Amino acid sequence: MARAQFFGGNWFVYSSTLDARLRQTHQLALTGKAQLIITLNHHLAFLHTQ
């Protein structure tokens, strides 16, 4: 019972930390994709001008 109350009390802190971490990971994934797309576009543009 005490364990459940303890967990319940820390749930908000834990979930918001987890949420922030997931958002950060998602942001990194998006940044990685954007970089890949930009790189591909540069390569395509380069090939097109040759």
C-alpha positions as CSV (number, residue, x, y, z in Angstrom):
1,M,0.0,0.0,0.0
2,A,2.8,2.4,1.0
3,R,4.6,1.4,-2.2
4,A,1.5,2.2,-4.3
5,Q,1.1,5.6,-2.6
6,F,4.8,6.4,-3.1
7,F,4.6,5.4,-6.8
8,G,1.5,7.5,-7.2
9,G,3.1,10.5,-5.7
10,N,6.1,10.2,-8.0
11,W,4.0,9.4,-11.1
12,F,3.7,12.9,-12.3
13,V,7.4,13.6,-12.0
14,Y,8.3,10.3,-13.7
15,S,5.8,10.7,-16.5
16,S,6.8,14.3,-17.3
17,T,10.5,13.2,-17.3
18,L,9.7,10.3,-19.6
19,D,7.6,12.6,-21.8
20,A,10.5,15.1,-22.1
21,R,12.9,12.3,-22.9
22,L,10.6,10.9,-25.6
23,R,10.1,14.3,-27.1
24,Q,13.9,14.8,-27.2
25,T,14.4,11.5,-28.9
26,H,11.7,12.2,-31.4
27,Q,13.2,15.6,-32.1
28,L,16.6,14.0,-32.7
29,A,15.0,11.5,-35.1
30,L,13.2,14.3,-37.0
31,T,16.5,16.2,-37.2
32,G,18.3,13.2,-38.5
33,K,15.6,12.7,-41.2
34,A,15.7,16.3,-42.1
35,Q,19.5,16.1,-42.5
36,L,19.2,13.0,-44.6
37,I,16.6,14.6,-46.9
38,I,18.8,17.8,-47.2
39,T,21.8,15.6,-48.1
40,L,19.9,13.6,-50.7
41,N,18.6,16.9,-52.2
42,H,22.1,18.2,-52.5
43,H,23.3,15.0,-54.2
44,L,20.4,15.1,-56.6
45,A,21.0,18.8,-57.4
46,F,24.7,18.0,-57.9
47,L,23.9,15.1,-60.3
48,H,21.4,17.3,-62.1
49,T,24.0,20.0,-62.8
50,Q,26.6,17.5,-64.1
